C-alpha cells in the first residue's frame, strides 16, 4: 500500500475524531490533523509515528500554504455551524484551502457537505439555498462554487444524513445527545402516527466509508457525489423499533396530520424559522443510492434503531 500524505481539517469535531482515529489505528499514512484547540483532540496521536497535530484556524489557512502543496488527500470536515463567521469559513476559506492544493499532486479531496442541500433525487434543493439556516445555505453556496475550481475534478463530495456518534473520548453529535431525553416521552410518542422518513449514519461508519474512499478513489466514470446513510427509515418504523427495544406495547395510534401540527403551532404561538416550516412540509428527507459500510461490503457498526439506543446508553427492556 502506497503511503499517502493526508490532511484532516476539523479533526477535533465528532466526525473528525472518528476519521482521525481510524486513520491512526488502521493505516500507516502520514497524517496532518488540523485543529483550533489541540486539547479537544482526544485520539491518541502518539500511537504511532507519522501523526502531526497542526494548531490553526480555517480563517488563517494560508499559513499552511507550503504544506498544502504536498498533500495527496485532503479530508475537509471543518465547518462553522452558525454565527458571523459561517460563510467566511464554510465558503471563502474552504475555497482558499482548495486553491492552495496542487491539482497535479493531490489525488483526492473528500469534502463534507450535508444531505440537507439535496432533494430526493440527489440534486441541489433550491429551498436549501433560499430558506436554509446559515450553515445549510453556506454549504449550498460552497457546493456550487467548487465546480469552478481547478481542483474540482479531484473533489469527492460526501453528504452525511442525520449524524450519530460520540462517547467519553469523542464529542457527541447534536442528535445523539438528545436521544435519551426523547425516550422519556415514549409513553406519549408510541400513540402517534406521522408521515415522514429519513436516513441516519454513525460517525464510526462514516470513518469506515472515508477510509475506503481514500484507498479507492472514484474512477472517472464513477460518481463523485456520495450520500452517507443507512437505508430509509419511516418515522413510524422508528417509533415501533424504539417501543420494541423498550418493551412498550402500542395499542392504538393517532395520525399526526400536518393541519393538526399547524393548529398546535398557532395555539401555542410557536415561532418557526422558514427552514423549520419547509422541513415540516417536506417531511421525507430521503435520497437515492445511499452509501454505508454494508453497501461497500464492509461491516456496519450502527445500522438499526436498536443499535442507536444501545450505543446511546439507553437500557433495553428485558423480559
N, C-alpha and C positions, 0 to 999 in steps of 0.2 A: 504494500500500500504506500503510495507516494505521500510524503509528509507535506501538509499544506500549512500556510500561514493564515490564521483565521482571526478576524476581528469580531467581537460580540459587543454591541452597544446595549446599554440598559441592562447590564449583567446582574445588577442587584434587584431587579424587579421580579415579579412572580415567574413569568415565562423565562426571563433571563437566567434566573437561578437554576431552573431545570435544564436548560440548554447548556449552561456552563458546566454543571455537574456531570452531565452525560459526556461532554467532550473531554473533560479532565479524566474521568474514570474509564472511558471506553475507547479512547483514541490516543494516538501519540502526536497529534498535530500540535504545531506551535500556536499557542493561544494568546490573544491580547484582549483583556476584559476591561471595557471602558465603564467606569462608574464615577458618579459625583462624590460619593462618600464611601470609601473602602470599608469602613466599619459596618456598613449594611450588607456587605457581601459575606454570606455565611458558608459558602462552599470552601472546601479545603484546597486552597491554591498552592499549598506546599506538598501536595500528594505526589507530585512528580515534577521533573524539570520541564522547562518549556512553557510555563504559565506566567504571564506578566499582567499585573493589575495596573491599568492606566487611570490615574485620578484626573478627571477632567469633566468638562461640561459640553454638551452639544452646541451651546452658544459660542464656544471657543474652539470649535473643531479644527480650525485652521492650524492650531499649534501642533497637530499630528500629521501635517501635510506630507512630510518625508516618509513616515511610516505607512501612510495610506497608499502611497505609490507602490509599495512592496506587497500588499495584501492579495492573497489568492481567493479568499472567500470572505465576504462581509455579511454578517447576520445582524440586521438592524431591528432590534426590539425596542430601543429607546423611544419614549413618547411622552408628551405632555398631555395630561388628562383634562386640563381646563386652565383658565386664567389668562392673563395678558400675554404670556409667552407661548401660548399654544400654537398659533400659526407660524411664529418665528422658528420654533423647534421642529414642529411636525412637517412643515413645508420648506421654508427657506434654508434652514441649517441642514436638513436631510438632503436637499438638493446640492448644497455646498459639499457635503461629505461625498455624495455620489460623483460629483465632478472632480474631486481630488483623487479618486481611484483611477488606476491606469487601465483603460479598456482592453489593452493588449495583454497585460499581466493578470488582471482579475478574471477568474473563470466564472464566478457566480456571485451575485448579490441576492440574499434572501431578505426581502423587505416585508415587514409586518404591517399589514393594514388592518381592517376589521370587516367582518361579513356584513356589518350594518350598511356598508356603502353599495351592496349588491342587491339586485332583485332576485326573484325566484328562478330566473334563467341564468344567473351568474353574470348579468350585465349591470353596468352602473345604474344605480337607483337615483333618479334625479331629485327625488324628495330629500335624499340624504344630503345633497349639496345645497338644498334650499331651506330645509327645516331642521336639519340635524343640530346637535349640540356643537360647540366649538370644536371638540375633539373629532366628531364624525365629519363635520364639514372640512376640517383641516386634512383628514385622511382622504376625503373625496378629492380635494384640490390637488394634493400631492400625487395621487394616483394618475390624474390626468396629465400632470406636468412631467412625470418620469419618462413618458414615451418620447419626449422631445430631447432627452439627454443622450450623449454619446454612448454611455454605458447601458442604455435601455435594452439592447438585445441580450444582455447577460443577467437581467433582473428577473428573479422568480418572486412574484408577489403572492404572499400567503394571507388568507383571510380567516382568522380564527372566529368560530361561532362563540357561544357562551363559554367562557374560560373558567375552569375549576382548578383548584390547587392551593398548596400551602401546607406547611407543617411547622414544627418547632424551629426548624432551621431555614424556613423559607416564608416570605410574606404571603398572606392569604389573598386570593383574588376576592373582589367585591362580592361575588355570588357565593363562594364557599363560606365566607364569614357569616352570611345570613341564613344558611340552611338550617342549623339547629334551632334558630328562632322561628322559622316558618313551620317546623314540625310541631311546635307548641300549639298551633292553631288547626291541627289536622282534624280534630273533632268537628270543626265547622267546615273546613275545606272539603272533607270527604263527601259532603252532601251537595256540593256544587258541581255543575257541568259547564264547561266552557269550550268555545270553538277557537282553537289555536294550536300551533305546533312549532317546534324548534329543534335545534341541534345543540349539543354541548361537546366539549373536549377538555380533557385534563392536561395540565402543564407537562406531566411526565410523558403523555402520549404525543404532545406537540414536539417535545425534545426528541423522541424516537423518530418522528417523521423528518425533522430538520436534519438529524444525523444521517438519515437515509439520503436526503437531498444533497447533502454535502458530498457524500461518496458517489452519488448517482445523479449528477445534474441533468435536468431535462434535455433531451436531444432536440435538434432543430425542429422536427415535425411535432414535438410534444408540447402541450400547453404549459405556459409559464405562469398560469393563474390558478391557484390551488386553494379551495375552501377546506379548512380543517374542521372536522366534526364527526361525531358518531352518526349512526343512522337516525332519520327523523323520528321524533317522539311527539305524540299529541299531548296536550295538557291533560286530557282525561286519562290517557295511559299512564302518565307520570303520577297522577293522583292515586290511581289504582295500585301502582307498584309501591308507592310510599305506604299506602294502607296495608298492603300485604306484608311489607317489611316490619311495620309497627304492630301488626296483629289487630288492625281496626277494620271492622265489618262496615260495608256500605249497604244500607237498607233501601235508600232511595236517593235520587239526585235531582236537584232543581237547576234547569238551564239558566245560566247567567247570560242573558241576552245583552246585545250592545245598547238597546234602548233602556234596559234596567240600569246598566252601568252609567249611562249618561244621566239618568234621573238621580242616581246616588251622587254623582259629581255636582249636579245643580243643587240638590237639597243640602249637601254638606259644604257647599261653596269651595270645593276642592280646586286649587289652582293647578292647571296643567300646561306645561310648555307645549309648543307646536309639535315637537318631535314625539312627545309622550302621547298626544292625541292621535297623531298619524299612526304610531305603533299600535294603539288600541284598535284602530280601524283596520290596519293591515293584517294583524293577528298571526299570519302564517309566515314566520321568518325561516323559510326552508330553501334549500339550494340543491343544485344538480351535482352529481358525481363527487360527493364529499369524500375527503381523504382522511384516513386514520391508520394506525399501525396495522390493523387487521386487513385493510384493503391493500396493503403492500406486502401481505404475507408474514407480518411480524406480530408478536404478542401484544395484546391490548392490556393496559393497566386498569382503565376505568371505562367500562362500556355500558353499564346499566345504572338505573336509579339506586338499586341496592348497593352497587359499588360506591356511588356518590355518598350515600348515607353512612356507609361503613367507614369510608375514608374521612368523612366529616366528623366522626366521633359519635354518631347517633347510634344508640344501642338497639339491636333488633329485638323483636318480640320472640320469646322462647316459650313454647307450649309446655 
